[in-house]
């Protein structure tokens, strides 16, 4: 059974009507083909119209869609083989982060990414894609292993943020994230990071230091969620609603188009019409093409130049102005 978001209700109605007429045509042998064809054409036009006009808050909802492909879905579709590695060699294994080595066509790569989990039981096991510090330490350990064998690294970012629980803080959550940021900048192999759903706060940034930082068309990437932003800035004791979240999402400039305009990301990967969950195979094919193309470009860059360019890429993010006037 398909899950529809609120703004997809007109699409749901048309799809149900098409399904009903298709079943009726097959049962009674009636000639409804022309009407079904017209409805399918209208459905395609309606999808295009709705998804071209999505607001930032609607894109945020789409990025969280429970049927959206996760890291393991992409690994399954873009690799011919994959060996997952576990543990941070300090405390435990964190199922919220997948990490290991695989083959994309003939190219061996290291892959790491957040995994939210499907179904209540699996989501609890994966902690809803919110890593503990051992998850970040595991990812960094395997990235360094990739550097030792001169293998390119691909990361998939999809998390509401790092887990803020007491145990995670006691084990050094902020230190683990900060160490990843520091260490990944100096890893001497090509790194490609792809935001496939939510990119939330430092929990996302810890896996998105890269030579190429890109986003899927309907993904989001921000320092905080719209709900968190609203609660901090505008709650004032009142009951928050969808309009408040929409206001925050717009102010945060969290969509792929916004971040591309600010030169924070390097590219936007197109999604199938209706979102990646409507055709995961096509979405994975688009991701795979991008990875293979960019790995080929990055492999030809000397290590020293690769690292220096990576540093400069992030140093150049943001704009500031100095007041040239004298203070009276």
Protein Blocks (a to p, Z undefined) as FASTA:
>chain_A
ZZddfklmmmmmmmmmmmmmmmmmmmnopafklmmmmmmmmmmmmmmmmmmmccfklmmm
mmmomkbccfklmmmmmpcbdcddedjhlmbccfkbccddddehjaccddddddebgajk
lmmmnonopacfklmmmmmmmmmmmmmnopacddddddfbdcfbfklmmnopmmmmmmmm
mmmmmpccdcddddfbbcehjklmmmmgcfbdcddfkbccdfbdfklmmmmmmnnopacd
fklmmmmmmmnopafklmmmnomafbdcdddehijklmmmlmmmmmmmmmmmmmmmmmmp
cfklmmmmmmmmmmmgocddddfbdcZZ
